[in-house]
């Protein structure tokens, strides 16, 4: 087990996924400064409900049982004066004991999974590649400057899932899957459902 700081969010971060954040609470400004100084990372955990508000008890956010270890890949001072960062998801972890530090920062004892082994993208999964390449043409996605390994099925599936506007509960459920075949099958089913609704 490893002790890491947590960043509870109402959105799910997936391995290989990129997510922009605005940082304004002092505890998280301190966390980001320490993370950048030590070239380390932190855990992103989905809040099923509730809000991460300074001073409230640890029971306020209903945290997921697992999350994704994040590293900062870019940062900037935003026009509104806030610190803006972009994080990238790495390995998944299971959450054990959770506690709150005196400054309000949430910490957890976690078990980190092994980094995902790149898996060849099978021919029958290439429809995911087509959808993802289509999304890459969108101006919002182009601004993210993604560098996607289209030969890795894990990266294609998770990057696509991160970008698509599915409900966060669905993304959380798929984050819990450990089989690439199961993940791709579920993602393909979701895409077919969206296409069917669009056609009606």
Buried (B, 14 or more C-beta within 10 A) or exposed (E): EEEBBBBBBEBBBBBBBBBEBEBEBEBBEBBBEEBEEEEBBBBBBBBBEBEBEEEEEEEBBEBBEBBBBBBBEEBEEEEEEEBBBBBBBBEBBBBEEBEBEEEBBBBBBBEBBEEBEEBEBEEEBEEBBEBBEEBBEEEEBEEBEBEBEBEBBBBBBBBBBBBBEBEBEBBBEBBEBEEBEEBBEBBBEBBEEBEEEEEE
